[in-house]
Amino acid sequence: MSTILSRKNADLLLAVSGVLIISIILLVQHFSFAQLGACAAIVFATTYLGWQLHISRQRQAELEQQDENLRASAALVYEVAHLLSSILPLWNTHVGSVKQQAENAVGQLIGSFSSMINQFDLAGFGAVGNTDATKNTDATITLLQLCKKELTPVIDSLGKMIASKDELLQSIRELAAATTEMQSMAHEVGQIAAQTNLVALNAAIEAARVGPQGRGFAVVADEVRKLSFLSADTGKRIGQRVDQVSVIMKQALNAADRATIQDRKVLEVSGAVVRDVLAHVESMGDSAEQMRHYGKIIRGDVENLLVSLQFQDRISQILDVVSTDINKLQMSVAQIDNEQLPSSEEWIESLQSTYTMQDEYHAPGEATSQNSSTETEITFF
């Protein structure tokens, strides 16, 4: 700003100096009317040139300010790209951690329920005529109470795992909101480039009107126009990449949402089964016949729960797809200046080619089928 003021003062000083010099000459010498007219013309020309130089330098200051704003906006967009490069590996780690926690929790559930079935068989719940089990009714009740004590922490652990997934989903939603801001910034870059081009064009016109004195400024204005065209193209490419990143993030978010919905359903089923088991345990009386009867019910419920726990394989496959796509997105962001990203349609088609389950093909917001667990003939347990 001080430079602009100094240039403005210099222009005014040039005009005033010309006027003073002509005035001094008029005071010292006597001139004819023709000479006085020539002096007046010189004074007018000097004042006009000073004013034109002032206008040209003011336009140059505007161009410099536009260029500074453009560079700041472009730097902000690339900072967001750098942020993505830093955050995506962390999200990938969280996905792997959630997958490992789910596998451990389900493995613990399977081990506990398998042990319960074995104990039920030893206690005689698998056969009505087991007289040894009838004599050990108290021991069986104690065993069931121990199962109650062991099952509660397992369900709590599964609930904490789902809470951890919810935190991850919230982070992905925040990033999706950030991509919307990036789209707005890319649009602003294009607007600034257009404004810079217009100002440069006006400056070139003004320089042409000044004449030879504005020839150097015309070169600067031409270079600024070239920079504005490059900036507009860069803003357009940034906007396209931001749109592609937004589509990718929505796909990852939808996949994670489906996994979370599946988790909650299984947790509800598991909690209902455990509550049913505990209700049966509490309702058992001293009658061995009743114990054997309810034991069969419990054994059947546990066996059904073991089948339901096959959800972990589906969750692992979905998380593997999400993790692979996050890695792919990370590599694309790292090469944002050197490589053209595929279109959103190509990306989605490539992502769908990795699907192995019908649930993964559901559109965003579409409810998953309740009998999806029966759509596959593969048994994992």
C-alpha positions in Angstrom: 0.0 0.0 0.0 2.9 2.4 0.8 4.3 1.7 -2.7 1.0 2.6 -4.3 0.8 5.8 -2.3 4.4 6.7 -3.2 3.6 6.1 -6.9 0.5 8.3 -6.7 2.5 11.1 -5.0 5.1 10.8 -7.7 2.5 11.2 -10.5 1.0 14.3 -8.8 4.5 15.7 -8.2 5.3 15.3 -11.9 2.2 17.2 -13.0 2.7 20.0 -10.4 6.3 20.3 -11.3 5.4 20.8 -15.0 3.0 23.6 -14.0 5.5 25.3 -11.8 8.2 25.2 -14.4 6.0 26.8 -17.1 4.8 29.4 -14.5 8.4 30.3 -13.7 9.3 30.7 -17.4 6.3 32.9 -17.9 7.3 35.2 -15.1 10.9 35.5 -16.3 10.3 36.0 -20.0 7.7 37.7 -22.2 5.9 35.5 -24.7 3.6 36.1 -27.5 0.1 34.7 -27.5 1.1 31.8 -29.7 3.9 30.9 -27.3 1.5 31.2 -24.4 -0.9 28.8 -26.1 2.0 26.3 -26.7 2.9 26.5 -23.0 -0.7 25.9 -22.0 -0.8 22.9 -24.3 2.4 21.5 -22.7 0.9 22.0 -19.2 -2.3 20.2 -20.2 -0.4 17.3 -21.8 1.9 17.0 -18.8 -1.1 16.9 -16.4 -3.0 14.4 -18.7 0.0 12.1 -18.9 0.5 12.2 -15.1 -3.2 11.3 -14.6 -3.0 8.4 -17.1 0.1 7.1 -15.3 -1.7 7.3 -12.0 -4.7 5.3 -13.5 -2.4 2.7 -15.0 -0.6 2.1 -11.7 -3.9 1.9 -9.9 -5.0 -0.8 -12.3 -1.7 -2.6 -11.8 -2.3 -2.6 -8.0 -5.7 -4.1 -8.6 -4.1 -6.9 -10.7 -1.6 -7.6 -8.1 -4.3 -7.9 -5.4 -6.4 -10.2 -7.6 -3.3 -12.4 -8.3 -2.6 -12.6 -4.5 -6.2 -13.7 -3.8 -6.0 -16.3 -6.5 -2.8 -17.8 -5.1 -4.3 -17.9 -1.6 -7.4 -19.8 -2.8 -5.3 -22.3 -4.8 -3.0 -22.8 -1.8 -6.0 -23.5 0.4 -7.4 -26.1 -1.9 -4.0 -27.9 -2.0 -3.9 -27.8 1.8 -7.1 -29.7 1.9 -5.7 -32.2 -0.6 -2.7 -32.6 1.8 -5.1 -33.0 4.7 -6.8 -35.8 2.8 -3.4 -37.5 2.3 -2.8 -37.3 6.0 -6.3 -38.4 7.2 -7.0 -41.3 4.8 -4.3 -43.6 6.2 -5.7 -42.9 9.7 -9.2 -43.8 8.6 -7.8 -46.9 7.0 -6.2 -47.8 10.3 -9.5 -47.2 12.1 -11.3 -49.5 9.6 -8.8 -52.2 10.2 -9.1 -51.7 14.0 -12.9 -52.0 13.8 -12.6 -55.1 11.7 -10.2 -56.7 14.2 -12.4 -55.7 17.1 -15.4 -57.2 15.4 -13.5 -60.4 14.6 -12.2 -60.7 18.2 -15.6 -60.0 19.7 -17.4 -62.5 17.5 -14.7 -65.0 18.0 -15.2 -64.7 21.7 -18.9 -65.0 21.3 -18.6 -68.1 19.2 -16.1 -69.6 21.7 -18.4 -68.9 24.6 -21.5 -70.2 22.9 -19.7 -73.3 21.6 -18.5 -73.9 25.2 -22.1 -73.5 26.4 -23.4 -76.1 23.9 -20.7 -78.5 25.1 -21.6 -77.9 28.7 -25.3 -78.3 27.9 -24.5 -81.7 26.3 -22.4 -82.7 29.4 -25.3 -81.5 31.6 -27.8 -83.6 29.8 -29.7 -80.8 28.0 -29.2 -82.7 24.7 -31.0 -85.8 25.9 -34.0 -86.1 28.1 -33.0 -89.4 29.7 -29.6 -88.3 31.1 -29.9 -89.4 34.8 -26.5 -88.1 35.7 -27.5 -84.6 34.6 -30.6 -84.8 36.7 -28.5 -85.5 39.8 -26.4 -82.4 39.0 -29.2 -79.9 38.6 -27.6 -77.4 41.0 -24.3 -77.6 39.2 -26.1 -77.0 35.9 -27.8 -73.9 37.3 -24.5 -72.6 38.6 -23.0 -73.2 35.1 -25.8 -71.2 33.5 -25.3 -68.4 36.0 -21.6 -68.3 35.1 -22.6 -68.1 31.4 -24.7 -65.1 32.3 -21.7 -63.5 33.9 -19.5 -64.1 30.9 -22.1 -63.1 28.2 -22.8 -59.6 29.6 -19.2 -58.3 29.1 -19.2 -59.7 25.6 -22.3 -57.9 24.6 -20.9 -54.7 26.1 -17.7 -55.1 24.1 -19.8 -55.5 20.9 -21.7 -52.3 21.8 -18.4 -50.4 22.3 -17.3 -51.7 18.9 -20.4 -50.2 17.2 -19.8 -46.9 19.1 -16.3 -46.8 17.7 -17.7 -47.3 14.2 -20.2 -44.5 14.8 -17.2 -42.2 15.5 -15.6 -43.2 12.3 -18.8 -42.6 10.4 -19.1 -39.1 11.9 -15.5 -38.3 10.8 -16.4 -39.4 7.2 -19.5 -37.3 7.3 -17.5 -34.2 8.4 -15.1 -34.8 5.5 -18.0 -35.1 3.1 -19.1 -31.7 4.3 -15.6 -30.4 3.8 -15.7 -31.5 0.2 -18.7 -29.3 -0.3 -16.7 -26.3 0.9 -13.9 -27.3 -1.5 -16.4 -27.3 -4.4 -17.3 -23.7 -3.4 -13.6 -22.7 -3.2 -12.9 -24.2 -6.6 -15.8 -22.1 -8.0 -14.4 -19.0 -6.3 -11.0 -19.7 -8.0 -12.8 -19.7 -11.4 -14.6 -16.4 -10.5 -11.3 -14.7 -9.4 -9.6 -15.9 -12.6 -12.4 -14.4 -14.7 -12.2 -11.1 -12.8 -8.4 -11.1 -13.2 -8.8 -11.6 -17.0 -11.3 -8.7 -17.2 -9.1 -6.4 -15.2 -6.1 -7.3 -17.3 -8.0 -6.7 -20.5 -9.1 -3.2 -19.2 -5.5 -2.5 -18.2 -4.3 -3.4 -21.7 -6.8 -1.1 -23.3 -5.7 1.7 -21.0 -2.1 1.0 -21.8 -2.8 1.2 -25.5 -4.5 4.6 -25.0 -1.5 6.0 -23.1 0.8 5.1 -26.0 4.5 4.2 -25.9 4.7 4.9 -22.1 2.2 2.1 -21.4 3.9 -0.5 -23.6 5.7 -2.2 -20.7 2.5 -2.3 -18.7 0.7 -3.8 -21.6 3.2 -6.7 -21.5 2.5 -7.2 -17.8 -1.3 -7.1 -18.5 -0.9 -9.7 -21.2 1.0 -12.0 -18.8 -1.6 -11.6 -16.2 -4.3 -12.6 -18.7 -2.3 -15.7 -19.5 -2.1 -16.4 -15.7 -5.8 -15.9 -15.4 -6.5 -18.5 -18.2 -4.2 -21.0 -16.5 -5.9 -20.3 -13.1 -9.3 -20.8 -14.6 -8.3 -24.1 -16.0 -6.7 -25.1 -12.7 -9.8 -24.1 -10.8 -11.9 -26.2 -13.2 -9.7 -29.3 -12.8 -9.7 -28.8 -9.0 -13.5 -28.7 -9.1 -13.7 -31.9 -11.1 -11.4 -33.7 -8.8 -13.3 -32.4 -5.7 -16.5 -33.7 -7.3 -14.9 -37.1 -7.9 -13.6 -37.2 -4.3 -17.1 -36.3 -3.0 -18.6 -39.2 -5.0 -16.0 -41.6 -3.6 -16.5 -40.4 0.0 -20.3 -40.9 -0.4 -19.7 -44.5 -1.6 -17.4 -45.2 1.3 -19.9 -43.6 3.7 -22.8 -45.7 2.3 -20.7 -48.9 2.6 -19.8 -48.0 6.2 -23.5 -47.2 6.9 -24.6 -50.5 5.6 -22.0 -52.3 7.8 -23.2 -50.3 10.9 -26.8 -51.1 10.2 -25.9 -54.8 9.9 -23.9 -54.5 13.2 -26.9 -53.0 15.0 -29.2 -55.7 13.8 -26.9 -58.4 14.9 -26.3 -56.7 18.3 -30.1 -56.5 18.7 -30.5 -60.2 17.8 -27.6 -61.1 20.1 -29.0 -59.0 23.0 -32.4 -60.5 22.5 -31.0 -64.0 22.5 -28.9 -63.4 25.6 -31.9 -61.9 27.4 -34.0 -64.9 26.4 -31.2 -67.2 27.7 -31.1 -65.3 31.0 -34.9 -65.3 31.3 -34.9 -69.0 30.9 -32.2 -69.4 33.5 -34.1 -67.3 36.0 -37.3 -69.1 35.4 -35.8 -72.5 36.0 -37.0 -74.2 39.1 -36.0 -77.2 41.1 -37.6 -79.5 38.6 -35.1 -81.4 36.6 -37.7 -82.0 33.9 -38.2 -78.3 33.5 -34.4 -77.8 33.4 -34.0 -80.3 30.6 -36.9 -78.7 28.7 -35.6 -75.2 28.9 -32.1 -76.5 28.3 -33.2 -77.8 24.9 -34.7 -74.3 24.1 -31.5 -72.6 25.2 -29.3 -75.0 23.2 -31.5 -74.3 20.1 -31.3 -70.6 20.6 -27.5 -70.7 20.9 -27.2 -72.8 17.8 -29.3 -70.3 15.9 -27.2 -67.5 17.3 -24.0 -69.3 16.1 -25.5 -69.3 12.6 -26.5 -65.6 12.9 -22.9 -64.8 13.9 -21.9 -65.5 10.3 -22.6 -61.8 9.8 -19.0 -61.2 10.7 -17.8 -62.6 7.4 -20.1 -60.2 5.5 -18.9 -57.2 7.6 -15.3 -58.2 7.0 -15.9 -58.3 3.2 -17.5 -54.9 3.3 -14.8 -53.4 5.4 -12.2 -54.9 3.1 -13.9 -53.1 0.1 -14.0 -49.8 2.0 -10.3 -50.1 3.1 -9.2 -50.9 -0.5 -11.2 -48.0 -1.9 -9.7 -45.7 0.8 -6.2 -46.8 -0.2 -7.1 -46.2 -3.9 -8.4 -42.7 -3.0 -5.2 -42.0 -1.0 -3.0 -42.8 -4.0 -5.2 -40.7 -6.3 -5.0 -37.7 -4.0 -1.2 -38.2 -3.7 -1.0 -38.0 -7.6 -3.5 -35.2 -8.0 -1.1 -33.1 -10.0 0.3 -35.9 -12.2 -2.6 -38.2 -13.0 -6.2 -37.8 -14.2 -8.8 -39.4 -11.8 -11.3 -41.7 -13.4 -14.9 -40.4 -13.7 -17.3 -41.1 -10.9 -19.1 -43.7 -13.1 -15.8 -45.5 -13.8 -14.9 -45.4 -10.1 -18.3 -46.8 -9.0 -18.1 -49.5 -11.7 -14.7 -50.5 -10.5 -15.9 -50.5 -6.9 -18.9 -52.7 -7.7 -16.7 -55.2 -9.5 -15.2 -56.1 -6.1 -18.6 -56.8 -4.5 -19.2 -60.4 -3.4 -22.6 -60.0 -1.7 -26.1 -58.8 -2.8 -26.2 -56.4 0.2 -23.4 -54.3 -1.3 -25.5 -53.4 -4.4 -28.2 -51.6 -2.4 -28.6 -48.0 -3.4 -27.9 -45.3 -0.8 -30.8 -45.1 1.7 -32.4 -48.4 0.5 -33.2 -50.8 3.2 -31.4 -54.1 3.2 -33.4 -57.3 2.8 -34.1 -59.0 6.1 -33.4 -62.4 4.6 -30.1 -61.4 3.0 -28.3 -63.7 5.3 -30.0 -66.7 3.6 -29.1 -65.6 0.1 -25.8 -67.3 0.2 -25.2 -71.1 0.5 -21.7 -70.6 2.0 -21.4 -71.7 5.7 -18.5 -70.4 7.7 -19.0 -72.3 11.0 
